[in-house]
Structure formats: structure tokens, C-alpha cells
Amino acid sequence: MTTKRKATGVKKNVFRSAYNLGDLDYSETFSEGLTEKHHKDECDINKILAQFMETGIMPESNIRNPQYGDVSDHNFQDIQNQLANAKSLFEELPELVKARFNNEPFEFLRFVEDEKNHPELVEMGLAHAPQPELSAQALQKEADVVDTADNEPGEASEQLST
């Protein structure tokens, strides 16, 4: 229900309470209606099909063309579980890291997938520093140490031979 203010004449809403009887009409009526009637020809399926039968061309629309693909090897529930797991792992990160990526997991994933950002990930403590490559000589020394340890006779082998 609306009433007009005395000073300004602007309508104001009045709610039913214990002090008014509620005998006023609370419904709003519109003489013109809210429907935009100038769209009726664009929405009439009979006119759309008649135009298609005449020209052979569907009318323009703002809808993108459909995309088809074979996703039979993916399960919807598995994908949803993966997304939930990724979001929960992102939520476990420190607040400073999440703030760096505007609290958006997809921005974090995009950053992590780029190999150029690996040093920054190491600084944040989210990745390990790359191990230095061992030279061929160092690998050969390790192999010699293992071979000599295997070739030394032990007490157990002496007891078996006697």
C-alpha cells in the first residue's frame, strides 16, 4: 500500500500493522503492463520458421555456435571432485600467497604452469630448488663405492663357505 507524503506529495510505502485496519488495496495494477510487445514477432516460432522456410537462413542471434567434442573418457563426478580438491588445496595456502593471486585458484594455476615462474615459486616456498646435475665422474665414483661394498666378503659369506 502506498500513501502520499503531505509535504512533498511523493508516494511512500505503508506496511500493515496493529494500528491500521488493512482494508486498503495492497495490490498494484498496471494499465499498460510490463511486457514489451514490440519483440513479439522476433519471438514467435511460427514466424521464425516461416522466414527459415522462405530464405533457408536462420535469423541472427547472440548465441555462440555450439561446440561438440568427445568427452566420453571423462566422468562429470570425477571432474567435479578434482575441482573441489584443487579449491581446497588452494584454500590451505597462506593468506599472502592467496592475496597475490586475488584469491582465485585459476590465476594461481596459470602462474604455476608457466616454467618461467619457478624461481618465484621457490621463493614463496611452494616448490623445491632444482638439484644441481651430477657430473659423470661423480656418478662413476658413486657406482665404484657401491660395487666395492658388494664385493667385500663378510662374516656371513665365510660361514656359508665352510
Rosetta blueprint (number, residue, H / E / L):
1 M L
2 T E
3 T E
4 K E
5 R L
6 K L
7 A L
8 T L
9 G L
10 V L
11 K E
12 K E
13 N E
14 V L
15 F L
16 R L
17 S L
18 A L
19 Y L
20 N L
21 L L
22 G L
23 D L
24 L L
25 D L
26 Y L
27 S L
28 E L
29 T L
30 F L
31 S L
32 E L
33 G L
34 L L
35 T L
36 E L
37 K H
38 H H
39 H H
40 K H
41 D H
42 E H
43 C H
44 D L
45 I H
46 N H
47 K H
48 I H
49 L H
50 A H
51 Q H
52 F H
53 M H
54 E H
55 T H
56 G L
57 I L
58 M L
59 P L
60 E L
61 S L
62 N L
63 I L
64 R L
65 N L
66 P L
67 Q L
68 Y L
69 G L
70 D L
71 V L
72 S L
73 D L
74 H L
75 N L
76 F H
77 Q H
78 D H
79 I H
80 Q H
81 N H
82 Q H
83 L H
84 A H
85 N H
86 A H
87 K H
88 S H
89 L H
90 F H
91 E H
92 E L
93 L L
94 P L
95 E H
96 L H
97 V H
98 K H
99 A H
100 R H
101 F L
102 N L
103 N L
104 E L
105 P H
106 F H
107 E H
108 F H
109 L H
110 R H
111 F H
112 V H
113 E H
114 D L
115 E H
116 K H
117 N H
118 H H
119 P H
120 E H
121 L H
122 V H
123 E H
124 M H
125 G L
126 L L
127 A L
128 H L
129 A L
130 P L
131 Q L
132 P L
133 E L
134 L L
135 S L
136 A H
137 Q H
138 A H
139 L H
140 Q H
141 K H
142 E H
143 A H
144 D H
145 V H
146 V H
147 D H
148 T H
149 A H
150 D H
151 N H
152 E L
153 P L
154 G L
155 E H
156 A H
157 S H
158 E H
159 Q H
160 L H
161 S H
162 T L
